[in-house]
């Protein structure tokens, strides 16, 4: 009878730990997704800036506003992208520094 009760308690603890793991997994996935998004934005802005630097000053540049392409001055486009890069770097750095919450394990490893 005592063995059955111990087994039930063990199952309850195991289920509790599984739920905690699921929560941590979701938090980690959200963290990774956010970091990847900021990384993609930074890479895209740096790529656009490098393409702008290859253009002649007389080149025509257009930006997409809804379904319409609108002509934009090259200097204005370059300025906009240059402003975005530090912001993207800051977001990326913040996402890198802010790791998912860590939980301290009160038990020794391997014990439930």
C-alpha positions as a Python dict, from the first residue, in 0.01 Angstrom:
ca = {
    (1, 'X'): (0, 0, 0),
    (2, 'X'): (284, 237, 86),
    (3, 'X'): (453, 157, -245),
    (4, 'X'): (140, 261, -437),
    (5, 'X'): (124, 590, -247),
    (6, 'X'): (494, 657, -316),
    (7, 'X'): (440, 578, -682),
    (8, 'X'): (144, 822, -699),
    (9, 'X'): (352, 1095, -535),
    (10, 'X'): (635, 1028, -778),
    (11, 'X'): (394, 1054, -1074),
    (12, 'X'): (258, 1386, -939),
    (13, 'X'): (611, 1525, -901),
    (14, 'X'): (702, 1404, -1247),
    (15, 'X'): (396, 1571, -1399),
    (16, 'X'): (478, 1894, -1217),
    (17, 'X'): (833, 1890, -1350),
    (18, 'X'): (706, 1817, -1701),
    (19, 'X'): (476, 2121, -1683),
    (20, 'X'): (765, 2339, -1566),
    (21, 'X'): (976, 2211, -1855),
    (22, 'X'): (699, 2295, -2102),
    (23, 'X'): (678, 2652, -1968),
    (24, 'X'): (1056, 2695, -1991),
    (25, 'X'): (1057, 2551, -2343),
    (26, 'X'): (793, 2801, -2456),
    (27, 'X'): (986, 3090, -2299),
    (28, 'X'): (1306, 2976, -2468),
    (29, 'X'): (1136, 2942, -2806),
    (30, 'X'): (997, 3295, -2774),
    (31, 'X'): (1344, 3425, -2682),
    (32, 'X'): (1506, 3253, -2980),
    (33, 'X'): (1235, 3376, -3217),
    (34, 'X'): (1273, 3737, -3099),
    (35, 'X'): (1649, 3723, -3128),
    (36, 'X'): (1630, 3577, -3479),
    (37, 'X'): (1389, 3852, -3583),
    (38, 'X'): (1624, 4126, -3462),
    (39, 'X'): (1917, 3951, -3627),
    (40, 'X'): (1731, 3936, -3959),
    (41, 'X'): (1639, 4305, -3938),
    (42, 'X'): (1997, 4404, -3867),
    (43, 'X'): (2132, 4194, -4153),
    (44, 'X'): (1872, 4332, -4393),
    (45, 'X'): (1951, 4693, -4302),
    (46, 'X'): (2325, 4636, -4338),
    (47, 'X'): (2271, 4471, -4677),
    (48, 'X'): (2053, 4759, -4799),
    (49, 'X'): (2312, 5012, -4686),
    (50, 'X'): (2588, 4826, -4867),
    (51, 'X'): (2374, 4825, -5183),
    (52, 'X'): (2306, 5198, -5147),
    (53, 'X'): (2681, 5260, -5116),
    (54, 'X'): (2732, 5092, -5453),
    (55, 'X'): (2487, 5326, -5629),
    (56, 'X'): (2582, 5641, -5816),
    (57, 'X'): (2449, 5964, -5669),
    (58, 'X'): (2224, 6006, -5972),
    (59, 'X'): (2053, 5670, -5919),
    (60, 'X'): (1679, 5661, -5868),
    (61, 'X'): (1554, 5496, -5551),
    (62, 'X'): (1198, 5395, -5477),
    (63, 'X'): (1031, 5285, -5157),
    (64, 'X'): (722, 5072, -5127),
    (65, 'X'): (432, 5251, -4960),
    (66, 'X'): (141, 5010, -4951),
    (67, 'X'): (95, 4883, -5306),
    (68, 'X'): (271, 5187, -5463),
    (69, 'X'): (638, 5258, -5538),
    (70, 'X'): (724, 5617, -5444),
    (71, 'X'): (1040, 5792, -5566),
    (72, 'X'): (1276, 5887, -5285),
    (73, 'X'): (1599, 6081, -5278),
    (74, 'X'): (1901, 5857, -5240),
    (75, 'X'): (2038, 6067, -4954),
    (76, 'X'): (1707, 6041, -4769),
    (77, 'X'): (1697, 5663, -4816),
    (78, 'X'): (2057, 5624, -4698),
    (79, 'X'): (1986, 5844, -4396),
    (80, 'X'): (1683, 5638, -4303),
    (81, 'X'): (1874, 5311, -4321),
    (82, 'X'): (2170, 5457, -4128),
    (83, 'X'): (1929, 5555, -3850),
    (84, 'X'): (1779, 5206, -3842),
    (85, 'X'): (2111, 5023, -3801),
    (86, 'X'): (2200, 5154, -3452),
    (87, 'X'): (1842, 5089, -3343),
    (88, 'X'): (1857, 4735, -3482),
    (89, 'X'): (2193, 4676, -3311),
    (90, 'X'): (2049, 4801, -2983),
    (91, 'X'): (1748, 4571, -3012),
    (92, 'X'): (1972, 4278, -3102),
    (93, 'X'): (2208, 4352, -2810),
    (94, 'X'): (1918, 4383, -2567),
    (95, 'X'): (1773, 4053, -2688),
    (96, 'X'): (2114, 3889, -2652),
    (97, 'X'): (2171, 4024, -2301),
    (98, 'X'): (1820, 3938, -2188),
    (99, 'X'): (1830, 3564, -2174),
    (100, 'X'): (1524, 3359, -2093),
    (101, 'X'): (1444, 3342, -1722),
    (102, 'X'): (1649, 3085, -1540),
    (103, 'X'): (1509, 2879, -1263),
    (104, 'X'): (1729, 2758, -985),
    (105, 'X'): (1706, 2390, -925),
    (106, 'X'): (1674, 2321, -554),
    (107, 'X'): (1739, 1951, -600),
    (108, 'X'): (2055, 1781, -699),
    (109, 'X'): (2076, 1682, -1067),
    (110, 'X'): (1904, 1360, -1154),
    (111, 'X'): (1669, 1356, -855),
    (112, 'X'): (1298, 1426, -875),
}
